[in-house]
């Protein structure tokens, strides 16, 4: 079978009658995923048929009304896309639906998508039309170009929708992601101003359902509060949350694509309420099952302030059929962040001063992060473990240049009877004074680096491919210039405190103070090429390390 041509961006026009469309979406998305590898736009027009005469004009027809059926179709597309083509950025156009925010029956101008479609696909098929396929293709080409600014060299593909896999079961009346509010008889209500909030990290299909629902409910404006600052601190792997500006850009791109005729007010929020409890124009808040209590809390605050309470419009969560045992059962940004563990987050800097062989990983993390356990796992896979804690002890031994310099700087009263440095006595002198501590590290860190370089150089003669420089102070000491990639082991701070207390028998306050004197998880993650996390069961860590190792060997081979 000939390999299908791949396109970066495509437009899928779904035309099956409304009663049949839920059974066609899965197959249409599956076919589209075989031809598209980037963005897939979806245009809903149930019951669309080419005119019987080739001379019939292809005008911009009246828009479809917003009904519960149409709203559920939008949710259905995103839900099925999650199972069938999660690698695609699927966006369902809403401007062709007679939304409350559109004046009149038709848009005032052609819609210009952020990405110009290169190919048009449709679920339309009719045996009677096979003889006039050219006319049918011309109709759909004209239909699309009368609505969207897009590349003139559009091709038409009719996807295979015969497969029932992934399609709705007969009798299903509500898909995950559908609204639980309102009556199916009268259609969704409309509101002038609608509000919703969230982190919107790595915009996914559950976000898109939430946003699309708000767009379909709004007549004029959608107010979106984007969590930032303190609101992010309690989230798992918050160090990997995209910067606010990046999340803002993704939201604007999506919203301008799916419904450009509404006013969007997107603001950062650093408390659970934001402008939802101060904006008097708001009429409705869109929430998920998970954030229902947040919507109720907003209304309590509004009532206290003398503002009208908001209609709460709730969306069901979407199950994630691909979730791992340690991930959430619903589609979530936390799970998406967890799937980044072990992957290359950013390409390493080219460092011509470092020999290409052996490849050196700089491994670091806060106290109790599990860094050393990760190093041992990498060692078991074939890497040489260069333990800077061990080298640090060697640097203090009598006869070394560092030993002599330390005694000269801090006095002979730090020596034990056997001539070794009493680390406890030395600590009393340096850890309370930053200036003295810096003098000590200025002596010890270069010596540790010298010893590490010697171990790494010896590995060349032994034919070692990969070395792991296991160093808690990798970044502080400037040893980043000795490694090809920086790997950071993350752990939530409260878990690190628990581990330190259990391991060292110290108090919570002592453990927290120890961590406060170290570089934060966030600061380390900013330098990371690869991130790992030991928060879950050991077998989860092992899978992460094996994944990271396999990907590393692939990079080295290139």
C-alpha positions in Angstrom: 0.0 0.0 0.0 1.3 3.4 -0.9 2.3 5.6 1.9 -0.1 8.6 2.4 1.3 12.1 2.1 1.7 13.9 5.4 0.5 17.5 5.8 1.3 19.8 8.6 -2.2 21.3 8.8 -5.5 20.0 7.7 -9.2 20.9 7.8 -11.8 18.1 8.5 -15.3 19.0 7.4 -17.9 16.7 9.1 -21.1 16.6 7.2 -23.0 13.4 8.4 -26.5 14.0 9.6 -26.6 14.9 13.3 -28.0 11.5 14.3 -25.1 9.7 12.6 -22.2 12.0 13.2 -21.3 10.6 16.7 -20.7 7.3 15.0 -18.5 8.9 12.3 -16.2 11.1 14.3 -13.8 8.3 15.5 -13.2 7.0 12.0 -12.8 10.4 10.5 -10.2 11.4 13.2 -8.3 8.2 12.7 -8.0 8.7 8.9 -7.1 12.4 9.5 -4.3 11.3 11.9 -2.7 9.3 9.1 -2.4 12.4 7.0 -1.8 15.2 9.4 1.1 15.6 11.8 0.5 19.0 13.3 -2.8 21.0 13.6 -6.2 19.5 12.6 -9.1 22.0 12.3 -12.6 20.6 12.5 -15.6 22.3 10.8 -19.0 20.9 11.9 -21.9 21.1 9.3 -24.2 18.2 9.9 -26.3 17.4 6.9 -24.2 19.4 4.3 -24.7 18.1 0.8 -23.4 19.3 -2.6 -26.1 20.8 -4.8 -27.5 18.6 -7.5 -26.5 21.1 -10.2 -22.9 22.0 -10.8 -24.1 25.6 -11.6 -25.7 26.0 -8.1 -23.8 28.7 -6.2 -21.8 27.8 -3.1 -22.7 30.6 -0.8 -21.9 31.1 2.8 -25.0 29.4 4.3 -26.7 30.4 7.5 -24.9 29.3 10.6 -25.9 26.3 12.7 -27.8 27.2 15.9 -26.2 26.5 19.2 -28.0 23.4 20.5 -27.1 20.9 23.1 -26.6 18.5 20.3 -24.0 20.7 18.6 -22.3 21.5 21.9 -22.0 17.8 22.6 -20.6 17.2 19.2 -17.8 19.7 20.0 -17.0 17.9 23.2 -17.2 14.5 21.5 -14.6 15.5 18.9 -12.1 16.5 21.6 -12.9 13.4 23.7 -12.3 11.0 20.8 -9.2 13.0 19.7 -7.7 12.3 23.1 -8.0 8.5 22.5 -7.3 8.4 18.7 -4.9 11.2 17.8 -3.5 12.8 21.0 -0.4 13.9 19.0 -2.5 16.3 17.0 -3.5 19.8 18.0 -7.2 19.5 17.3 -9.3 22.7 17.1 -13.0 22.8 16.4 -14.2 25.9 14.7 -17.1 27.6 16.5 -17.5 30.7 14.3 -19.7 28.8 11.8 -22.1 27.9 14.7 -24.6 30.6 15.3 -23.0 31.8 18.5 -24.4 34.5 20.6 -21.3 36.6 20.0 -21.9 36.8 16.2 -24.0 39.5 14.8 -26.3 38.3 12.1 -26.3 34.9 10.4 -22.9 34.9 8.8 -19.4 36.1 9.8 -18.5 39.5 8.5 -15.3 38.3 6.8 -13.3 35.2 6.0 -11.8 33.6 9.0 -8.0 33.4 8.9 -6.7 30.4 10.9 -3.4 30.7 12.7 -2.1 27.8 10.5 -3.2 27.7 6.9 -4.8 24.3 6.0 -2.9 22.4 3.3 -5.5 19.7 2.8 -9.3 19.3 3.2 -10.9 16.1 4.4 -14.5 15.2 4.8 -16.7 12.4 5.9 -19.0 13.1 3.0 -19.5 10.1 0.7 -22.3 9.0 -1.7 -22.3 6.3 -4.3 -24.4 8.5 -6.5 -21.8 11.2 -6.4 -18.8 9.0 -7.4 -19.5 9.7 -11.1 -19.2 13.4 -10.4 -16.3 13.3 -7.9 -14.6 16.3 -9.6 -17.7 18.4 -9.0 -18.0 17.2 -5.4 -14.3 18.1 -4.8 -14.9 21.5 -6.4 -17.9 22.1 -4.2 -16.0 21.4 -1.0 -13.0 23.5 -2.1 -15.4 26.4 -2.8 -17.3 25.8 0.4 -14.1 26.0 2.5 -12.6 29.0 0.6 -15.8 30.9 1.1 -15.3 30.6 4.8 -11.6 30.5 5.5 -8.5 32.2 4.2 -6.3 29.2 3.2 -3.9 27.9 0.7 -5.5 27.7 -2.8 -3.8 24.4 -3.6 -6.2 22.4 -1.4 -6.7 18.7 -2.0 -9.7 16.7 -0.9 -9.5 13.3 0.8 -12.5 11.2 1.9 -11.5 9.4 5.1 -12.4 5.9 5.9 -15.2 6.0 8.4 -16.2 2.4 8.3 -14.4 1.3 11.4 -16.5 1.3 14.6 -13.5 1.3 16.8 -13.5 4.3 19.1 -17.0 5.3 18.1 -19.9 6.1 20.4 -22.0 3.1 21.6 -25.7 3.1 20.6 -27.7 4.7 23.4 -25.0 6.9 24.7 -26.5 10.2 25.5 -23.7 12.0 27.2 -19.9 11.9 26.5 -17.2 12.8 29.1 -16.7 16.5 28.8 -20.3 17.3 28.2 -22.2 19.8 30.3 -24.4 18.6 33.1 -26.4 21.8 33.2 -29.6 22.7 31.4 -32.3 21.0 29.3 -31.7 19.3 26.0 -35.0 20.8 24.7 -34.2 24.5 24.7 -30.5 24.4 24.1 -27.8 26.0 26.2 -28.6 29.4 27.8 -26.6 32.5 26.8 -24.8 35.0 28.9 -23.2 38.3 28.0 -20.1 37.7 30.1 -18.7 34.3 31.1 -15.7 33.6 33.4 -13.5 30.5 33.9 -10.1 29.9 35.3 -7.2 27.4 35.4 -3.5 26.9 35.0 -3.8 26.0 31.3 -0.4 24.4 31.2 0.3 22.5 28.0 -3.2 23.2 26.6 -4.9 19.9 26.2 -8.3 18.6 25.0 -10.0 19.0 28.4 -9.0 22.6 28.5 -10.3 23.0 24.9 -13.8 21.6 26.0 -13.9 24.0 28.9 -12.9 27.0 26.7 -15.2 26.0 23.8 -18.1 25.7 26.2 -17.5 29.2 27.5 -17.3 30.5 24.0 -20.6 28.9 23.0 -22.3 30.3 26.2 -20.9 33.8 25.8 -22.7 36.6 23.9 -19.9 39.2 24.3 -16.9 38.4 26.5 -15.0 35.5 28.0 -12.9 36.4 31.1 -10.1 33.9 31.7 -8.0 33.8 34.9 -4.7 32.1 34.4 -3.1 30.7 37.6 0.4 32.0 38.4 2.7 32.7 41.3 1.7 31.1 44.6 -1.2 29.2 42.9 1.4 27.0 41.1 3.4 26.0 44.2 1.3 23.1 45.3 1.1 21.5 41.9 3.0 18.3 41.1 6.1 19.0 39.0 5.3 22.7 39.1 8.9 23.4 38.0 7.9 22.1 34.6 4.8 24.4 34.2 5.2 26.6 31.2 5.9 30.3 31.8 2.8 32.5 32.0 3.5 34.2 28.7 3.8 30.9 26.9 0.4 29.7 28.4 -1.1 33.1 27.5 0.1 32.8 23.9 -1.3 29.3 23.6 -4.7 30.5 24.8 -4.8 33.4 22.5 -3.9 31.2 19.5 -6.6 28.7 20.3 -9.3 31.2 21.0 -8.6 33.4 18.0 -8.8 30.2 15.9 -12.0 28.7 17.2 -14.1 31.8 17.8 -12.5 35.1 16.7 -15.7 37.2 17.2 -15.8 37.3 21.0 -13.9 39.6 23.3 -11.3 37.7 25.4 -10.0 39.2 28.7 -7.1 37.0 29.8 -5.5 37.9 33.2 -3.0 36.3 35.6 -4.4 35.4 39.0 -2.4 34.6 42.1 -5.3 33.8 44.4 -8.2 31.3 43.9 -10.7 34.0 43.0 -9.2 36.8 40.8 -11.6 39.1 39.1 -14.4 36.6 39.3 -15.5 38.1 42.7 -15.2 41.7 41.7 -16.5 42.0 38.1 -20.1 43.0 38.2 -20.8 42.2 34.5 -20.2 38.5 34.9 -23.2 36.2 34.6 -21.8 32.7 34.4 -18.8 30.7 35.5 -17.7 27.5 33.7 -16.2 24.8 36.0 -15.3 21.2 35.8 -16.3 18.5 38.3 -13.0 19.0 39.9 -13.4 22.8 40.4 -17.1 22.8 41.3 -16.3 23.8 44.9 -14.3 26.7 43.5 -17.3 28.0 41.6 -19.4 27.8 44.7 -16.7 29.6 46.7 -16.8 32.4 44.1 -20.5 32.8 44.5 -20.2 33.0 48.3 -17.6 35.8 47.9 -19.8 37.7 45.4 -22.8 37.5 47.7 -20.7 38.9 50.5 -19.7 41.8 48.2 -23.3 42.4 47.1 -22.7 41.2 43.6 -25.2 38.9 41.8 -24.3 35.2 42.0 -23.1 33.5 38.8 -24.8 30.6 37.0 -22.5 27.6 37.5 -22.0 25.6 34.3 -20.3 22.3 35.0 -18.3 20.2 32.6 -17.5 16.5 33.2 -13.9 15.4 33.4 -12.5 13.3 30.5 -11.0 9.9 31.3 -7.4 9.4 30.2 -7.3 5.9 28.7 -3.5 6.1 28.3 -2.6 7.0 31.9 0.1 5.2 33.8 -0.4 3.7 37.2 1.1 6.8 38.9 -0.8 9.3 36.8 -4.3 10.8 37.2 -7.2 8.9 35.6 -8.4 12.1 34.0 -6.7 14.1 31.3 -4.5 16.5 33.2 -1.5 18.8 32.8 0.2 17.0 35.7 0.2 13.7 33.8 1.5 15.5 30.7 4.3 17.0 32.8 5.1 13.5 34.3 5.5 12.2 30.7 8.2 14.7 30.1 10.4 13.0 32.8 13.4 11.4 31.2 13.0 13.2 27.9 15.3 16.0 26.5 13.6 19.2 27.5 16.0 21.5 25.8 19.1 20.8 23.6 22.4 21.0 25.4 24.9 23.7 24.7 27.8 22.9 22.4 30.9 22.7 24.6 34.0 22.3 22.3 36.2 22.4 25.4 34.9 19.0 26.6 36.0 15.8 24.8 33.1 14.1 23.2 34.0 10.8 24.8 33.0 9.9 27.4 29.7 11.6 27.4 29.4 13.3 30.8 26.0 13.7 32.6 25.9 16.2 35.4 23.4 14.9 37.9 22.1 17.1 40.7 19.2 17.7 43.0 18.2 19.0 46.4 18.9 17.0 49.6 16.9 13.8 49.7 15.9 14.1 46.1 17.0 10.6 45.3 19.9 11.8 43.2 22.3 9.1 44.4 19.7 6.3 43.8 19.3 7.6 40.2 23.1 7.6 39.8 23.2 3.9 40.9 20.5 3.0 38.4 22.5 4.6 35.6 25.6 2.8 36.8 23.7 -0.5 36.5 22.8 0.4 32.9 26.5 0.9 32.0 27.5 4.4 33.1 30.5 5.1 35.4 29.4 6.8 38.6 31.7 9.7 39.6 30.6 10.4 43.1 31.6 14.0 44.2 30.8 13.2 47.8 33.5 10.5 47.8 35.9 12.9 46.0 35.1 15.6 48.5 36.3 13.3 51.3 39.4 12.6 49.4 40.0 16.4 48.9 40.2 16.8 52.7 42.8 14.1 53.3 46.3 15.0 54.7 48.9 15.5 52.0 46.5 17.1 49.5 46.9 20.7 48.5 43.3 21.4 49.7 44.1 20.0 53.2 47.1 22.4 53.5 45.2 25.4 52.3 42.3 24.7 54.6 44.6 24.4 57.7 46.3 27.6 56.6 43.1 29.5 56.2 41.1 28.2 59.3 43.8 27.2 61.8 45.3 24.0 63.2 42.5 23.8 65.8 40.3 22.2 63.2 42.6 19.1 63.1 42.0 15.9 64.8 44.9 14.1 66.6 45.7 12.0 63.5 46.1 15.1 61.4 42.8 14.8 59.5 40.4 17.7 59.4 37.6 17.6 61.9 34.7 18.4 59.7 32.4 19.2 62.6 34.9 21.8 64.1 35.4 23.3 60.6 31.6 23.5 60.2 31.3 25.6 63.3 33.6 28.2 61.8 32.2 28.4 58.3 28.5 27.6 58.2 27.4 30.7 60.2 29.4 33.1 58.0 28.9 33.2 54.3 32.3 34.9 53.7 34.2 32.1 55.4 32.0 29.4 53.7 32.9 30.9 50.4 36.6 30.8 51.3 36.2 27.1 52.1 34.4 26.2 48.8 36.9 28.2 46.8 39.5 25.8 48.2 37.6 22.5 48.0 35.5 22.8 44.9 38.4 23.2 42.5 40.2 20.2 44.1 37.0 18.1 43.7 36.8 19.2 40.0 40.4 18.2 39.5 39.8 14.7 40.9 36.6 14.3 38.9 38.4 15.3 35.7 41.1 12.7 36.4 38.5 9.9 36.9 36.8 10.9 33.7 40.1 11.0 31.8 40.9 7.5 33.0 37.5 6.4 31.5 38.7 7.3 28.0 41.4 4.6 28.1 38.9 2.1 29.4 36.4 2.7 26.6 33.7 4.1 28.8 30.9 5.8 26.8 29.0 7.6 29.6 30.0 9.1 33.0 27.7 10.4 35.6 29.1 13.3 37.6 26.9 13.0 40.8 27.2 16.4 42.4 24.8 18.2 44.7 26.6 21.5 44.1 27.0 21.0 40.3 25.5 24.4 39.5 26.9 26.3 42.5 30.4 25.1 41.8 30.3 26.0 38.1 30.9 22.3 37.1 28.2 22.7 34.5 31.1 23.5 32.2 32.5 20.0 32.8 29.4 18.1 31.5 27.6 17.6 28.2 24.1 17.6 29.7 22.6 18.5 33.1 20.1 16.0 34.6 18.1 17.2 37.6 16.3 15.0 40.1 13.2 16.8 41.4 11.2 16.0 44.5 8.5 18.1 46.2 9.9 20.0 49.1 7.5 18.6 51.6 8.5 15.1 50.6 12.2 16.1 50.8 11.6 17.4 54.4 9.9 14.1 55.3 12.8 12.1 53.9 15.4 14.2 55.7 13.6 13.9 59.0 13.3 10.1 58.6 16.8 9.6 57.4 18.8 12.0 59.6 16.6 12.1 62.7 16.4 15.9 62.7 13.4 18.2 63.2 11.1 19.6 60.4 12.5 23.1 61.0 16.1 21.8 60.7 15.3 20.0 57.5 13.6 23.1 56.0 16.5 25.3 57.0 18.9 22.9 55.2 16.8 23.1 52.1 16.5 26.9 52.2 20.3 27.1 52.1 20.4 25.2 48.8 19.4 26.1 45.2 15.7 25.5 44.8 14.1 22.9 42.6 12.9 25.7 40.2 16.4 27.1 39.8 17.9 23.7 39.1 15.1 22.8 36.6 15.9 26.0 34.7 19.3 24.6 33.9 18.1 21.0 33.2 18.3 19.2 29.9 16.6 16.2 31.4 14.5 16.0 34.5 13.7 12.9 36.6 11.6 12.5 39.8 11.7 9.9 42.5 8.4 10.8 44.1 6.6 7.5 43.2 7.4 3.8 43.6 10.9 2.6 42.8 9.7 0.8 39.7 8.4 4.2 38.3 11.8 5.7 38.9 13.4 2.8 37.1 11.2 3.2 34.1 12.1 6.9 33.9 15.8 6.2 34.1 15.6 3.4 31.5 13.7 5.8 29.2 16.3 8.6 29.8 19.1 6.2 29.1 17.6 4.8 25.9 17.0 8.3 24.6 20.5 9.4 25.6 22.1 6.5 23.7 20.1 7.5 20.7 21.5 11.1 20.9 25.0 9.9 21.4 24.8 7.6 18.3 23.8 10.6 16.2 
